[in-house]
Amino acid sequence: MGDVRASHRLTDEQLAAARNSCKSTPRTSYKRAVYFAAADDGPIKIGATCDVGRRLRELRTKSKQDLRLLAAVDGGMFAEMLYHSRFAAHRLHGEWFVRHPDILAEIARLNPPRPTTTRAHDGVSII
């Protein structure tokens, strides 16, 4: 597969910009996350940010689409590069990818189903 770091080298300017974008957010948001976002049946954006909510608002403003968060996982630029490398065959451009079953399977893996609560006859909730 090759060295992902070698094939996805970041310039000093890109690294500095990423560090500075995190420094401008509150300390509690300092941790980076890799997110998957899309509008309806459109392409999927895989990106990294310190503040997923803020980033989605920015993307909605830029794209004029109602992007929604499909999944998010702890990780920084290296984790993002791994996802980009893993799904490179499905890349449209930049950080945008075709809505491919492999990507949808990863999103499903990151969002395991939660147990549903049902009400029993005696009023006790069962999970």
C-alpha positions as CSV (number, residue, x, y, z in Angstrom):
1,M,0.0,0.0,0.0
2,G,3.0,2.3,0.5
3,D,3.8,4.9,3.0
4,V,0.7,7.1,3.5
5,R,2.7,9.8,5.1
6,A,5.0,10.1,2.1
7,S,2.2,10.3,-0.4
8,H,0.2,12.9,1.7
9,R,3.0,15.2,2.8
10,L,1.7,18.5,4.3
11,T,3.5,21.7,3.7
12,D,4.8,23.7,6.7
13,E,2.1,26.3,5.9
14,Q,-0.7,23.6,6.0
15,L,0.6,22.3,9.3
16,A,0.8,25.8,10.8
17,A,-2.7,26.7,9.6
18,A,-4.1,23.5,11.2
19,R,-2.4,24.2,14.5
20,N,-3.6,27.8,14.5
21,S,-7.2,26.9,13.7
22,C,-7.3,24.7,16.8
23,K,-5.7,27.4,18.9
24,S,-8.5,29.9,18.1
25,T,-11.1,27.5,19.6
26,P,-11.8,27.1,23.3
27,R,-9.4,24.7,25.1
28,T,-12.2,22.1,25.6
29,S,-12.4,21.8,21.8
30,Y,-8.7,21.4,21.3
31,K,-9.1,17.7,20.3
32,R,-9.4,17.1,16.6
33,A,-12.0,14.8,15.0
34,V,-12.4,13.3,11.6
35,Y,-15.9,13.8,10.3
36,F,-18.0,12.4,7.5
37,A,-20.7,14.8,6.2
38,A,-23.1,14.9,3.2
39,A,-26.3,16.3,1.9
40,D,-29.1,13.7,1.1
41,D,-27.6,11.3,-1.5
42,G,-24.7,13.6,-2.5
43,P,-21.0,13.0,-2.2
44,I,-19.4,12.6,1.2
45,K,-16.8,15.0,2.7
46,I,-14.2,13.4,4.9
47,G,-12.4,16.1,6.8
48,A,-10.7,16.9,10.2
49,T,-11.5,19.8,12.5
50,C,-11.3,20.9,16.2
51,D,-15.0,21.9,16.2
52,V,-17.3,19.7,14.1
53,G,-20.4,21.9,14.6
54,R,-18.6,25.0,13.6
55,R,-17.1,23.3,10.5
56,L,-20.5,22.0,9.4
57,R,-22.0,25.5,9.7
58,E,-19.1,26.8,7.5
59,L,-19.6,24.1,4.9
60,R,-23.3,24.7,4.8
61,T,-22.7,28.4,4.2
62,K,-20.2,27.7,1.4
63,S,-22.1,25.0,-0.3
64,K,-25.7,26.2,0.1
65,Q,-26.6,22.6,0.9
66,D,-28.0,21.2,4.1
67,L,-25.0,19.0,5.0
68,R,-25.5,16.7,7.9
69,L,-23.0,14.9,10.1
70,L,-22.9,11.2,9.2
71,A,-20.2,10.2,11.6
72,A,-17.2,11.5,13.6
73,V,-14.3,9.9,15.3
74,D,-11.4,11.1,17.4
75,G,-8.3,11.7,15.2
76,G,-6.3,14.5,13.6
77,M,-4.8,15.1,10.2
78,F,-3.0,11.7,10.1
79,A,-6.3,9.8,10.7
80,E,-7.9,12.0,8.0
81,M,-5.1,11.1,5.6
82,L,-5.5,7.4,6.3
83,Y,-9.2,7.7,5.4
84,H,-8.4,9.6,2.3
85,S,-5.8,7.0,1.3
86,R,-8.2,4.1,2.1
87,F,-11.0,5.6,0.0
88,A,-8.8,7.1,-2.7
89,A,-10.4,5.1,-5.5
90,H,-13.7,6.8,-4.7
91,R,-12.4,10.4,-4.5
92,L,-14.2,13.0,-6.6
93,H,-11.9,15.9,-5.7
94,G,-10.2,17.2,-2.6
95,E,-11.9,15.8,0.4
96,W,-15.1,14.8,-1.4
97,F,-15.9,11.2,-2.2
98,V,-18.5,9.2,-4.1
99,R,-21.2,7.7,-1.8
100,H,-19.6,4.2,-2.1
101,P,-20.7,1.1,-0.1
102,D,-17.1,0.9,1.4
103,I,-17.5,4.4,2.8
104,L,-21.0,3.8,4.0
105,A,-19.9,0.7,5.7
106,E,-17.3,2.6,7.6
107,I,-19.9,5.2,8.6
108,A,-22.1,2.4,9.9
109,R,-19.2,0.9,11.8
110,L,-18.6,4.3,13.5
111,N,-22.3,4.5,14.4
112,P,-23.2,1.2,16.0
113,P,-27.0,0.7,16.5
114,R,-28.2,1.8,19.9
115,P,-30.5,-0.5,21.9
116,T,-34.1,0.6,21.7
117,T,-36.3,0.8,24.8
118,T,-39.6,-0.9,24.8
119,R,-42.3,-0.8,27.5
120,A,-43.3,-4.1,29.0
121,H,-46.9,-4.8,30.2
122,D,-46.0,-4.2,33.8
123,G,-44.5,-0.7,33.1
124,V,-40.9,-1.8,33.3
125,S,-38.6,-0.7,30.5
126,I,-36.8,-3.4,28.7
127,I,-33.7,-2.8,26.6
